[in-house]
């Protein structure tokens, strides 16, 4: 799966990119119809708790799925996005079967 990571107004560390790729690639086990993924990371100003914004868009054969979460860390936000997308991917796969 092709994963495009975009960090707005900062440079994402390599360990963060690896974490994102590992998490998003796990969605592939739920469906074969995932074509690619776009991840956008932003730091919400001002610098306070829960200021890391992560958005994940999955392009699938019949459209796209999207999740956006804000958390203390990007890892936490990505984890929440992936959990939300798991449900959406399963639902889309069931819809595809029917």
C-alpha positions as CSV (number, residue, x, y, z in Angstrom):
1,X,0.0,0.0,0.0
2,X,1.3,3.4,-0.9
3,X,1.3,5.8,2.1
4,X,1.8,9.5,1.6
5,X,2.8,11.4,4.8
6,X,2.5,15.2,4.9
7,X,3.6,17.2,8.0
8,X,2.4,20.8,8.0
9,X,4.9,23.4,9.2
10,X,7.4,20.8,10.7
11,X,9.5,17.9,9.6
12,X,8.3,14.5,10.9
13,X,10.9,12.3,12.5
14,X,11.8,9.0,10.8
15,X,10.6,7.0,13.8
16,X,7.2,8.8,13.5
17,X,6.9,8.0,9.8
18,X,7.8,4.3,10.5
19,X,5.2,4.2,13.2
20,X,2.5,5.6,10.9
21,X,3.4,3.2,8.1
22,X,3.3,0.2,10.4
23,X,-0.1,1.2,11.8
24,X,-1.7,2.1,8.5
25,X,-0.4,-1.0,6.8
26,X,-2.3,-3.1,9.4
27,X,-5.6,-1.9,7.8
28,X,-4.7,-3.9,4.7
29,X,-5.5,-7.1,6.6
30,X,-9.2,-6.1,6.8
31,X,-9.7,-5.4,3.0
32,X,-8.0,-5.8,-0.3
33,X,-9.8,-2.8,-1.8
34,X,-7.5,-0.2,-0.1
35,X,-5.5,1.5,-2.9
36,X,-3.5,4.1,-0.9
37,X,-3.5,6.3,2.1
38,X,-2.8,10.0,2.8
39,X,-1.7,11.1,6.3
40,X,-1.7,14.8,7.3
41,X,0.0,15.8,10.6
42,X,-0.5,19.3,12.1
43,X,0.5,21.0,15.3
44,X,-2.5,23.1,16.5
45,X,-1.5,26.5,18.0
46,X,-1.1,27.5,20.8
47,X,1.2,24.9,22.3
48,X,-1.2,23.2,24.8
49,X,-2.2,19.7,25.7
50,X,-4.0,17.8,22.9
51,X,-2.5,19.9,20.1
52,X,-1.4,17.2,17.7
53,X,-3.9,16.8,14.8
54,X,-3.7,13.7,12.6
55,X,-5.9,13.0,9.5
56,X,-5.9,9.8,7.6
57,X,-7.7,9.4,4.2
58,X,-7.9,5.9,2.7
59,X,-8.7,5.7,-1.0
60,X,-10.6,2.5,-1.6
61,X,-12.1,1.0,-4.8
62,X,-15.5,2.4,-4.2
63,X,-14.6,5.8,-2.7
64,X,-12.7,7.0,0.3
65,X,-12.7,6.7,4.1
66,X,-11.5,9.4,6.4
67,X,-10.6,9.8,10.1
68,X,-9.4,12.9,12.0
69,X,-8.3,12.9,15.6
70,X,-6.5,15.3,18.0
71,X,-4.4,14.0,20.9
72,X,-1.4,14.7,23.1
73,X,1.0,12.9,20.7
74,X,0.9,12.1,17.0
75,X,1.3,8.4,17.9
76,X,-1.8,8.5,20.0
77,X,-3.8,10.5,17.3
78,X,-2.7,8.0,14.6
79,X,-3.7,5.0,16.8
80,X,-7.2,6.5,17.3
81,X,-7.5,7.3,13.5
82,X,-6.6,3.7,12.6
83,X,-9.1,2.3,15.2
84,X,-11.8,4.4,13.6
85,X,-10.8,3.4,10.1
86,X,-10.8,-0.3,11.0
87,X,-14.5,0.0,11.7
88,X,-15.1,1.9,8.4
89,X,-13.1,-0.6,6.4
90,X,-15.0,-3.5,7.8
91,X,-18.3,-1.8,7.2
92,X,-17.3,-0.9,3.6
93,X,-16.2,-4.5,3.0
94,X,-19.6,-5.8,4.2
95,X,-21.4,-3.3,2.0
96,X,-19.2,-4.5,-1.0
97,X,-20.2,-8.1,-0.4
98,X,-24.0,-7.4,-0.4
